[in-house]
Amino acid sequence: MVSGNLFHCRKNSWPPEEYISRNTLQLFDFDSAAPPEQAWRRRLNSHANILKEFSVTFMDAIRMVRLGIRLWSYVREEASHGRKAPIDPFTRESCKPSASQGVPLGGMGSGSISRGFRGDFRQWQIVPGICEPSPVMENQFSIFISRDGGNKNFASVLAPGQHEGLGKSGDQGISSWGWNLNGQHSTYHALFPRAWTIYDGEPDPELKISCRQISPFMPHNYKDSSLPTAVFVYTLVNTGRERAKVSLLFTWKNSIGGISHLSGDHVNEPFIGEDGVSGVLLHHKTAKGNPPVTFAIAACETQNVNVTVLPSFGLSEGSCITAKDMWDRMAKDGQFDRVNFSSGPSIASSPGEAVCAAVSASTWVEAHGKCTVAFALAWSSPKVKFLKGSSYHRRYTKFYGTSERAALNLVHDALTNYKRWEEEIENWQSPVLNDERLPEWYKFTLFNELYFLVAGGTVWIDSSSSNMRNDQHQLVDLENTDVRVTEAKDNRKDLVFQHTKTGTELKDKDEDVFPKGSCEDAAVVPVKKGHSNYPLRPLTLLDPPDESDDVGRFLYLEGVEYIMWCTYDVHFYASFALLELFPKIELNIQRDFAKAVLFEDGRKVKFLAEGNWGIRKVRGAIPHDLGTHDPWNEMNAYNIHDTSKWKDLNPKFVLQVYRDFAATGDMSFGVDVWPAVRAAMEYMEQFDRDDDGLIENDGFPDQTYDAWTVHGVSAYCGCLWLAALQAAAAMAVELGDKSFAERCKSKFLKAKPSFEEKLWNGSYFNYDSGSSSNSKSIQADQLAGQWYTASSGLPSLFDDFKVRNSLQKIFDFNVMKVKGGGMGAVNGMHPNGKVDESCMQSREIWTGVTYGVAATMILAGMEEEAFKTAEGIFIAGWSEEGYGYWFQTPEGWTVDGHFRSLIYMRPLSIWGMQYALSLPKAILDAPKINFMDRIHSSPGSFRSSNNETGVRKIANKAKCLGNSVFHCAC
């Protein structure tokens, strides 16, 4: 835990008074209009620099030339089928990434739209796996002000005029609007999931404006946090002596980003809803067979606020009403005609034609008076469809139905419920924000890194919705695959598996092995060899024990540049955020992977690093990911290496499952996934080639550092393996599988001294036991297994001297020798103080790994070093003096700040730090018992263990046999 007054000197480094006058802050001191004391801040006129991407060195290029050629061919092949390869380093977006991001809009899993700190709507991710980064400049808030005297009129878009994408003045499009805001006196304040933009006398010196952006992201609220909607609350304070008529305008283009507005057949429709909520529906017919989307923009009419709409306007001279006509009308009258509400749906747009809509909210603000105006945005795309034919209904349809017109109800509920949302958000965030022991940068960065759970391409589906697969499409696709009978060995019987369209059971030659509802059910069925092959059956979720735990199924991308769902070696770091905030989602992700362990997909895949062939998914191996174009049904989209030979995935599964089991105390979850834990551990036995209890790496990058070669025993994978042995033994004890616990202990007692003998050098653990030039490198991530061990309440893997010495070495070398600790922890550092340049990953600083190292330091009682280590990520990535990676934190950067892979999953591991600061009650209250001391050790391999009696008894106590993986006859 953090000591009482350790960080007092670091408080209040970015006070709002440095950005907003005290008088203005006092004027907004009501109804949450003022920004919070702790927030990430920028002036709207701040320069949004173009970000610098990493480049491979000449030697890297030589080493990877064959991989590059194969990858290029694969990217082209996928493109010929109309698909984007999950990793494509050759295609560059026309919109260069810049330091312009801000808090994204909406809840989780229903598509997302980001909003830059200067007010632009960008990073469109409505269609799964597709990100349109360019801003849609027609989507704006604008303001029109006139005063009783008539000599003070203002009309301006509420965004600085230096945006890209603006054409020449004098045309009929948005260049004709008033781009008059300088931004010098306007500031942005971000504390996810809310953001404040304060216009301190811009454009009218006598009108103070606060825009508060609110999205429904509330921990443990599994309904509202799935809603695709956001609210914008404008607070107006008139400091002048005359009353002012103020009209706020919200304009929106019928588009989902990119050139989608040109596809045609888009229709706009005005509406008047309940409780004064009125606006326009924008029905968007997507291209390429993607499901349609309906947007709703609306404002809330009150006794003091009048709402009018312009359902349709265009951007060119041929339009009936142009963007210029619309602007001129607002500048003249401050509103539209009420008759527009009865105009009905517009004529469908023609291909190549853009169509937009506008909502105006007008009010009088008395001299020295205040007024509030609320707008809302929603988008309804109820069906999520993946490229290879599988379709599902999104999570929010469980509450709003499957019609696109649900957007109308979504904006209504957003405008009537946002105050309750804010109360939930403040109750969640206040304990951290008010904790005087924590540095300020950490408080707001902790919350702002959660942007990824919205903007990371998340998909959240209703588990009751069927997989609406297009069978014809799937059978055509089958022609390009090699689906074969797959034979696999179970530790009890020989089984023959085959994927089929209708099979629902798994049997051996004579009898059932698993009951229905088990890990094996629905994945494979018995066949006679030689039968015809069919597409594999969808991988269904292990049923939660009761309906209240049914929170649907959840996917999130490794990154917007690495398009793979739930990449598991990275989820190992990021999962702390879900466990802390949405534990039921976290458990369901683990259930998905538990089922995948016991599943095999025999279709042939070419692995690009070496050009060899293998099968898509090996039974017993944790998949690298849940897929790209058909998640759950076609896993392992990653095809650089054969990840069935990776050494970190299976231990990471065991460690995550045990941590989640220990943190939640969910016994039924433990029973459900236990066969997969055993299978994962048994699978790894093949990699202990010298019978010393340790797994060995195989001389290629066979772990999450997939460009960093490892030889023999490695600090990273070896430490994970030791931790997994201990976690599996502890879980076996708690579930009553004593014989398996004994074998884990036997392995551990043999492996630990061997690990220390081969790698411990007196001050840290060597990178690996080989003889290469970097074998003695100091790896920042060498204690990843210890991180999880401490996080799960298990005894330390090593004595305190070794743990603290290793962490101190990492701090002194990997952290402090790189720009004085202002960059994070470099992955590899030679003991002579020079960065390990053996490959591009060894010389990179990985943001998520740095946060993980900091969490390990906190658990080891090294709080000051922990926060200094993590602060480097803030300085380089989030501070005004840094490189501009806010709300797009990359996988990593080089020591000169060049990024690789923006908007990446792993930095969510900052929640591992918060987890370490406040361990779950279930772990803190658990008896402090060394499980190894309770286990009678006996020799033998994992595979001789066959005792499940104790687990059956536990399952009975948990009252979950109907959903367990064991026979009911106990």
NULO-381606 format. One record per residue (C-alpha): x, y, z. Coordinates in steps of 0.001 Angstrom, whole numbers, plus 500000, padded with zeros to 6 digits. Each point is the difference from the previous one (the first is absolute). Example, Ala and Ser with C-alpha at 12.3 -4.5 7.8 and 13.67 -1.06 7.14 Angstrom:
<pts>
512300495500507800501370503440499340
</pts>
This chain:
<pts>
500000500000500000501043503595499435501493501618503027498171502916501584501800503117498753502345498694497338498674502083497135498920503269501577502638501874498029498517498852496693496442501239500543498237502651497956502421500124497129497306500970497480497478502139501898497037501260497949500863503563501049502966499869497631497582499541497102496805501785501105499568503200501967498885499561503605496979502189499319498827497720497200500498496899502148497842501571502704497281500816497466499876496329498981499990498692503555496607498299499647498496496981498250503440498465499174500655502765497440503509500714501270502786497544499100501324497848502831503117500782502010501780497007498421499784499750496223502142499859496866499958503511498487500793501762496726499319503371498456497951499750496832502639501902498041502685497446500949501910498662497029498989496462499025503344498735498733500274497137497524501157496873501819503215498247499020499819496282499297502871497616500614502029498583497140501979496797499904503770500176499905502023498655497099500955496928502001496367499411501032498981500219496357502643497443498993498880497600502736496320500344499110500173500152496207498499496538499467497249500712502509499327503305498249499610498340496606497639497337501353497997502578501953499665502214496927498683497049497983497555499113502768498708503582500230499387500033496248498262496624500125497655501143502762499255503191498075499020497936496958497263498444502169498849503404501200501589499589503428502576501962501927502891497967501378500193500166503806503532501415499761500709502237497027503120502182500302499904500924496303496748501994499770500052503524501366496974502117500818499586503206498021499352501812503276503330500125501797499690499430503759500284503153502065499928501087503626496336500958499796498053497282501818497592500386502891497422498043501983497960497623497788496212499903499954497559497309501082500055496900502120501824496765499221499513497612497126497493501772497746502373501845497716501864503126500985500741503528498847502856501961501511499958503737500529503254501918499769500934502527502639499243502804497518496449498734499428500228497897496833498277496615499682502546497421498790501212496369500299496743498470498753499624496343500975496399499100499236500834496941497875502010497366501939503706500067499241499812503117497812501277503342501248499492503183497985502383502463501684499217503208498101497706502555501646496608500696498455500160503777499971496268500548499458499374498570503472500272503061502208498503502035502773499604503690499161498665503036501837498059503098498962499691502910502457498075503249499770499314502548502714497115502361500594502023502997498870500465498369496606503579501199499616501666496830501320499494496930497841502200496926499912499850496877497840502671497341500181500680496311499805501106498942503491503278498576498720503205501730498911500161500773496300503381498409499308498558496539499286501011497946497038497308499337497400498672503547499614499689501241496420500144503474498565497723502730501275497059501009497835498646496545499222496636498554501047501489497480502424501314500279503534502740502448499039497220502565499900499438499555503729501554502279502601503251498352501030500779502898502310501144498325503195503645500608500854500114497579502918502453502034502036497487500444502826498295496634499566501143496847501750499299496272500016499930497913503169499789496198499807499133497510502695498607496934498243497113499390499438499306503735500207501618503056498455499506503738500430500657502732497454500036503485501534499646503045497736501194502805502271498662502981498076500246498482496512498436500953497649498004502498502156502135501600502747496891500350502184498770496398499689501703497163501845499258496553498544500554496525501429499386496910497879499959496796502034500267496751498026498615496927501791500034496372498905498396497071501836503016498121501353499226498902503556501803497042501609497761497047500877497135501542498010499660497420497245496972501648498403500703503707499633503698499437499295499031498278496747498022502929498585501192501769496817499217503537501063501538503153501463498699503255501464501336503542499582498847502379502721500592503691499290500017502385502935499739503665499005500880502883502354499311503541498843502368502456501690498751502968497959497464502684500854497605499045497216498087496795499573501218497847497138498223497732497570502188496940499625499433497307497399502071496845500073500186497939496834500861496301499644500725498890496418500579496418498869500833498345496692498311496729499044503253498074500065501953497379501907503317501569499085502238499919496971498079500228496707496948498134501304497802503086499487500360499587496233498493496504499752496432501292499579496531498975501267500405501927503272496840501489501480499475502636502727496815500243502042498924502545502643498288498897503197498305501391503093500381497617502916498829499864503589501113502346502790500952502746497562502657497948498222499998500934496316502430499642497136500854498155496807500554496341499165502664499372497346499493496583498410503283498856498486500069497155497516503484498565500271501965498665497052501409496505499404497061498248501638500705501321503495496974500475502275498304503423499868500532502686502639497612502665501247501337503096501732497894502253502185500948503571500861497691501721502443499557502750502568497703500268502981497312502686499786499088501649503298498051503026501136503031502154499156501465498087497054498439499817496533501083497119497723499697500127496190501510497875497239501130500063496400499628496344498959502134500213496882502590502244498376502753499400497478503519501138499347499904501051496350498186502486497814497666497322498695498484499428503426496519501332500728501336501523503216503773500393500268502263500178503031500374503719499281496215500480499881499680498237503334502709502136501624498577503241498664496546499094501320501390499309503470502037503213499992496854501953499081497267498309502107501787497721502458497571497158499262498234498024497267496324499749499109497828497868502305498266498629496917503145498000499251498950497438502639497102498939497755502027499680496815500376496211500299502911497918498691502203501668497407500530498657496501502781497414500022503344501481499061501581499179496656503412498357499708502686502662500309497686502354501895500532500945503647497041500723502249500156501637503435497571501034502745499894502669502700498373500474503394499767503453501574499282500820503661499306503662500734499611501813503305500157503428501597502648500449502679499272502918502281502690502453501035502162498262502635497792496956499506500659496340499298498394497408497754500515496346499113499426498406496580500409496246499445500638498150496732500408496286499405501399497748497302499181496320499527500694497421497321498132496757499611501592497159498046498329497021501682501648497307497921503731499468499985501183498057496977503442498531499446501499499599496548499763496223499848496278499944500620499320499832503738497550502560501369498843500759503526497861502552501792501824502536502107499616500029503765497821503131500125497290498280497884499177497900503066498490503201501456499040502022496884499052497413497390501509499325496604498593502912497985502307502738498759497336502455501193501090499181503545502251503041499539496954502157500827499526498269503356503724500088500669500250503784499695496861500410502091501356497850502808503413501658499787498469503455500465497804498858502884502574497798501786503354501739499613499887501534503488499662496524501493502931498844497844502120502855501284499159499126503579501157496415499415503179501219498292500838502408502827499358497369502679502388497674498178502774502531499375499902502058503200501933497589502263502959500059497607499804503720499222499804500864503696502855497721501022502637502482501187502723497350499828499905499630496220501745502245497444497606502068497938501234498805496612499235496440501057496437500775501044498807501327496677502202497769497862498548496964501783496519500939498811500995501381496609501776496785498951496554498362500189499189501741496715501098496744498335496999498073501330497868502253497801502346500951497144501837496667499774497557498548497474497959498324502732497076497744499097497517498976502690497270497614498911496866498647501601500790496369500757496386499028499284500270501196496393500655497182497582502916499861497632498209501068496837502565498393497718499552500205496255500409496310499168500431500587496277502797502485500657501627497596502412499902497071497577501579502130497280502696501079502433500603496364500845501430499471496531503008502066501076500617498082503211501385496609500850497664498443502527501055496513500962499163497358502536501931500944503114501300497403502372500880500976503527500916498256503207498153500473503265501801498989503171497289497413500678498949498571496620500878500199496323497563502293498240499387500755496340498612503475499306498390501612496987498423503408499479496427499680498715497025502237499356497613498235502341501992498003502500499379500729503678501740497252501934503421498555500623500354496238500461502705497446499790499495496616498428497849498720502840498672502659502358499582503670500876503076501716501351498499503425500766496345500849500606498125502600497996500856503527501084503616499081500647503131501473498518499926497426497232496329500240499152499181501711496709503581500188498823500604496578498439498219496722499294501114496420499324500195498826496393501335497082498113503190500757498151499386500891496395496711501810500483499488503251498111501167503221501567497843502987500982500531503423501525500654499920503691497098500542502371499907503304501920501906500004503251497335500677502622500548501540503392500182497942503152496645500804501564500123502370502975498452498530503136496904502232499947498314502602497837501288502921502041503532499054498948499050499938496308501634503219498860500581498935496410503257499408498183502716502583499578502758500630497485502647502672499818502814500443497543503685499646500697500205503391498312498494501882497092503095499076497973500122496367501198496484498815499244499659496916502177497335499524502653500973499415503628503678499353499304500739497896503029503669500685500677499088503712500111496759499455501930502289498631502718501008503619500665496757501789499142497628497672501850500514501757503329497735502799498755497150497635499218500464498033503208499828503203502044497102501639498172498007497330498133500940496672501604497147498070498384501337500946496565503479498907501054498716496611501177498138499491496739503135500733497969501796497367502062497130497572499388500398500579496259503698499147500193499370497073502319497740498489497390502544500762497297502716498046501850498055496777499481499267500698496355501942499183496851499763501437496504501882497902497475499895502416497086503429500705498565501693503346500549503272501336498616502164501662502639501758502953498489503178500240502081501432496715498708497583499178497175499027496684501591496491498556500236498020498889503023496437499799501247497974503001501116499348498929503592501596497149501972498087498417502833501480500864503379501599503224498749498533503375500903499138501858496791501895503199499392496703501751499254496329499289499364500292500853496303499514502951497678497314499459497362498032497298501825500788500242503723499258497011502220499649497800496901503363500570498298502621500715502629503694500793499669499883502705497349503636500671500928502158497995497596503514501398500366501052497109502239498360496725500995498730501114503405499270496422501058503750499951500651500063503223501980501047499591503609498117502857501670496368499538498924499107496919502054501627501239503225498268503345499510496655498237499745500557498114503230501174503148501785497089502111498809497449497350500878501408499566503494500237503747500602496369500432498908498921496997502063501779501334503084498842503599499525496322499214499395499645496923502189497770498572497241500128496271500640497761499083497069502389501830497666502900497997501416498153496725499484499028500954496444503519500786498829501971497443501994500241497335497237501442502666497703502545500994502652501118496403500307500152499553496248502026503196499625502535498846502588500248496503498539500590501428496539503076501872501213501731496856501236501331499339496481502213503097500287501922498671503016502595498156497970502578499322502702497608498979502778501033502808502327496412501179500466500596503112497893498719500748496516502605501009497445499688502505497186500821498791496519502354502534498471497342502149498346497753502791501355497528497604501600498197502453502304498347503426500006503316501617498987499561498471496561503119501522498451502331499320502953501630496584499765500365497872503127502309497017500630499610497383502716498495501030503312498817503618500005499284502397502839496657501013498506498489496625499087501746498118502792498658502357502651496501499738498503500294496216500102501074499919503650497088502266500889497579497848497991501163496856501829499310501648503327496643501434498875498858496667498550501013498228503210498092502544502118496905499732497810500189496204500063500069500061503803496990502300500187498057497847497526500988496731501644502141498593497174502748498868502366501930497736497671500427502763497436501046502393502752502695497536501027501374499817496493500070503784499631501889500245503262502452497327498923500660501884496780500349503306501839502467498660502561502155498669497179499639503011497716500646502866502420503605499135500978500774499208496385498640503400498915502037501855502603503142498024499262499800500669496256498955503667500048500701501736503321503265501955499796500004501646503397498000503125499140497367498995497421498864497114497792501788499768496654497896500331496858500575496334499146502396497126500595501459500084496504503312501378498833498844502778497689501158503599500307496839500985501879499640496966502281501088502078502981497728502931499141497830501515502708496419499408498875497467502416501474497330497282499978502066497272501672497703499785503055496643499801498193499249496735501788500802501574503367497586502844499152497143497539499675501080497943502966499866503045502279496774501211498374498343496673500801500993499859503662502410497103499463503407499660501673502854501754498235501832497930497415503365501211501257501385501442503205499610503744500521503670500617499275499729498632496461496693501726499257501035503424501268503521499792498537498595499116496581497501502845500126502661502429501194502250498952497116497144500572497546499321503397501545503656501087500018500734498796496458496865499523497832498217503030501466502484502592501250502657499569497308497494501042497301499571503776500164500068500030503770496894497873500365497867502181497740499116497305497445498951496875501911501903496717500200501887498875496904499432496296499342503651498999499913503125501554501453503518498622500015501738499873503403502447502630498694497145502524499856499438499914496233496615499224498491499694496471498594499877500567496233499710496333499025496543500564498455497371502703499682498083498768503062502982499772502319500685503706499466496372501089500301498236501339503072496682498200500344497431502106501799497975497108501392503086498119501161501204503126501802496710500253501882500280496284500819503518500441501354498735502902502121497212497791501366502570497339500927502029502651501809496958501109501995499333496409501061503652499735501073499749503130502151501941502233497591497334502672499521502286502932499244501843498101497262496651498747498666498498503435499477503229501410498584500086497112497515496388500474498897500334503774499932502351499607497049497069498788497913498006503045501022502871502376499227500740498514496581496446499178498974497569502333501749501793503140501144500069503200497971503765499583499603499604496415498782499433498426496604496204500370499761498682496488500648497041500948502211496879497900499414501942497899497492502684498460502225502144497787497776501439496571500669503365501655500353502461502611498894503706500221499381502354502002502192499545502916497589496210499817500301499028498358496703496867497899500505498905496537498928496306499038499903497746502781501286496818499381502017501257496778501551498574497680502651502981499409502292500137503457501711496793499092501846502463498304502353500180503275501918497012498451501778502414497347501223501559502802502040496641500959501466499270496342500684503301499747501875499148503087502049496633498576501041500007496227499790496529498382499897498409499191503326499816496314499071503797499908499746500698502174503044497609497963502174501178496598498780501975497921502525503722500532499521500846496397499197502860498695497926498183497525497802503237498213499276500301499133503694496580498351499887500850497800497037501604496593500402502435499822497128500345496840497952501887499409496783498370499599496624498825501966497017496825502010499650498479497431497728499798497286502620497588502133502011496428498884499583498317500804503316496960502286499719498072498865503062500835503081502029498983502299497201496660498264499677499361500598503690500874503664499626497705500226496990497136498581502048500630502585502717500044502744497385496637498775498676501259500286496466500075496432498749497571500900497264502661502226498525503121498229501171502413497997497938499641496792501990497586497113499968496891500484502081500330496596501630502225500961502910
</pts>
